[in-house]
């Protein structure tokens, strides 16, 4: 089979147009998203610096970003990284423990209606109890050591993961299960090939929400009884009447929460790359 020179050039030109176009669109999308996401925080910092310098805002109420930067440099030479590491380790252990327990129990309750009748009412009642209400009891049971903090974090991460997985299993398309039963597939195969893939989007939503609650809980635990951690920094700043310490701790929490959620989002995109979902924004496809 012979191919004309025009056809050969046309194909190469088409491929050349597609490949650089995709790369340029992907690179432009990444850079544009980063820049757009930085507009709000950078603009807020600039306005805050101007308002404080002009005397419109008291530096005791809101320290200017320049003072926050000086405080950050001072803390970076001291206990800042120790506090960040302590809180991150507590969140990691509590989140993993609570999520694994939620996956096991959520799968059992989602697959068997009899288990739902026995367990679901109790879980819904316990879910309504605020995390801070458990702190005195956990301190009585486990003291003020690491165990009480990890248990509180695990409890906070448990319920979002459990509810999301339970909802995901119960919302699996009935026709998919019927197809598996028609081919006489045993229950383990149905779970592995149908129920787990179909419920993964719900599970990852619960995991990301549970991770955010884990960061909230570690602050609550460290505010009450801790000698290190970001919550301890917040308590220290309050006792010393240092709003700059409080704001540095809040910024650290925001950055850690954003970084951990972004990493989890990458894992989610990787695991759910098979989905054919709506990927455009309300105003059109993102550019």
N, C-alpha and C positions, 0 to 999 in steps of 0.2 A: 504494500500500500504506500503510495507516494503522498507526501504532504507538501503543499506549495509553500514558498517562502513567505507569502503574505499571511497564510494561516499560522505558520510557525511564529512569525513576529506578533501576530495578533494574540495568540495564546500567551506568549511571554509577557506581552504588555499588560494583558488582563491580570496575570499572576502578580506582576510587579505592582500594578495599581492596588490589588487587594491587600498584599502583605504589608507594604508601608502604610496603607490606609488604616489597617487594623492596629498596627503598632502605634501610629500617631494618635489614633482615637483613644487607645487604651492609656497611653502616656498622658495625653491631654486630659483625660477623665480623672486620672489619679492626681495630677498636679492641680487641676481646677477644684477638685473636692477638698484637697488639703488647704488651698488658699481660701476657699469660701468658708471652710470651717474655722479658720483662724481670724476671720474678719471680726466676729463678735467679741471674742475674748481680748484680742489686741486693741480693738477700739475702746472697749470698756476700761482697759488699763491706761490707755492714753488719756481718756476723759477724766479718770480718777486722779491721775497725776496733775492734770491741769486744774481741776477743781480744788485740790488740796493746796497747790501752789498759789492759787488766786484767793484762798481764804474762804471759799464757799463751803468747804467740808473740813471739819476738825480732824487733824491727824490722829487724835486719840480715838475718834470713832472709827475712821477708816484710814489706816496708814497708807501713804503713797507707795506705788510699786517700787520706787527707788529704795525706800526704807525696807520693804519686804525683801528685796534682793540682798541688801546688806545683812539682814537677819538670817536669810537662807545661807549665805556664805559662812556666817558664824556657826550656825547649827551643823552645816556640812562637815566642819572640822571636829564636831563633837558627837552627840548622841543621835543625830538625825537618822543615819543609816541603820543604827541598831534598833531604833523604834520602828522604822519601816519594815525591817526584816522580821521583827517580832510579830507585828500585826499581819504581815503577809503569810507567815508560817501558820498562825492560828486560823486565818481564813482558809488556807489550803487544806489543812487537816479537817476542820469542821465541815467545809463544803464537800469534800470527797466523802466523808463518812455519812453526812446527811443525804447526799445524792444517791449513793449506793443503796442505802436503806430504803429510800423512796422508790428507786427503780424496782427493787425486789417486791416491796409491798404493793406498789402501784400495779405491777404486772399481775400479781395474785388477785387483787381486787378487780382489776379490769377484765381478767379472763374468766373468773368464776363469780356468778351472781350471788351464790350463797355466802362467799367471803364479803361481798359488798354489803349484804344485809347485816352481817355481824360487826364489821369494822368501820364502814363509812360514817355512821352517825357519830361514833366516838371521835374520829378524825376531824369531822366538821366542827364538833364542839371544842376540841383542843385548838383548832386553827384560829378560833375567835379570841383566844386568850393572848393578850399582847406579850411580846418577848420580855419586856421589863418586868412583867408580873412573875416570871419564872426566876428572876435573878435572886431574890431572897431565899427561895427554896433550894436552888442549886448551890448557893453558898452554904446553906445548912448541910446539904448532903455531901458536897465535895470540897468545901472550904473555898479559899480565895485563890487557889492555885490555877494551873492551866486547865485542869479537867472541866471546871465549871464554865470557863470561857469557851472551850471547844464544844461542849454540849449545847450551850446557848446558840452558837453559830450553826451547829448541825441541825438544831430544831428549826431555825429560821430558814435554812436551805431546804429542809425536807418537804414542807407543804407545797411550795410552788412546783417542785419537780414531781411530786406525787400527783397533784391535781392535773398537771399537764399530761403526764403519761396516762393516767386513768382516762382523761378526756380523749386523748389520741387513740387509745385502743378501742374505746366505745364508738368513736366516729369513723372507724375503718369501714369502707364500702362493703355492704353485706354481700354484694355480688362477687367480690373477690374471694371472700371466704367460701361462698357456695361453689365457686369454680374449683377451689382446692378440695372441698369435700366431694365434689363430683368425681374427681380423679382419685378419691380414696387416700388422700394424704393424711398421715397421722398428725396429732396435735403438735408435736415438736416441729415438724416441717411447716405446718401452717403458721406457727409463731415466727419461725426463722425467715420464711420466704415471703410472708404476707403481712402479718401483724406488726412486726418490728419495722420493716421499711416504711409502711404506711403511717406509723405513729411517730417516726423519728422527727419530723418537723415540729410536732407538739412538744416532744421531749426536749429538743434544743431550746425552744422558747422558754420552757420551765427552767432549764439549767441556767440560762442567762439571767433570768429573773431571780432565781435562787442565789446566784453569785452576787448580784447587787444587794440582796438582803443580807448576805453573809458579811459584806463590808459594813452595812449599817449595824449589824449585831456586834461586830468586834469593837466598834466605837462605844456602844452601850456597855459592853462588858468591861472595857478598859477604863471607862469613866468612873466606875464604881470601885474597882479593886485591881490595881495593876501598878507595877513599878517601871514598866517600859511599854512602848507602843504609841500609836498615833492618838488613841483616846487619852492616854496619859499626857501627851503633849497638850491636848485641848484642856484638860483639867489643870495642868500646870500654868498655862496661859491665863486661865480664868482666875486662879488664885493669886497670880502675880500682877493681875490687871494689865496684861500684855496682849493687846489685840493683834499685834504682828505675829506672835506665836500661834494664836488661834487661827489666823488666816493662812499661815504656812501649813498648819496641820490640815486645814480644809482643802487647800490646793493639792497637797500630797494625796489626800483621799480621792479627790477628783481625778488626778492623773493615774493613780493606781487602778481605780475603777474603770476608767476609760481604756487603759492598756489591757487589763485582764479581759474586758468585754470584747475588745478588738481581736485579741488572740482567739477567744472562743468563737467569734464570728468567722474567722478564717477556718477554724476546724469545722464549723457547721457548713460553710460553703464547700469545703472539701468532701465532707461525708454526704452532702445532699446535692452533689453536682449533677445527678441524674434527673433532677426535677425540671419540668417544663412549666415555669411559673411566669406570672406577670412581672416583668422587670423594668417597667417604665414608671416614671413619676406621673402625678396628676396632670402636670402641665406639659407633658410630653416626655420623650426619651431623654435621659440625662446626657449632657454633652461634656 
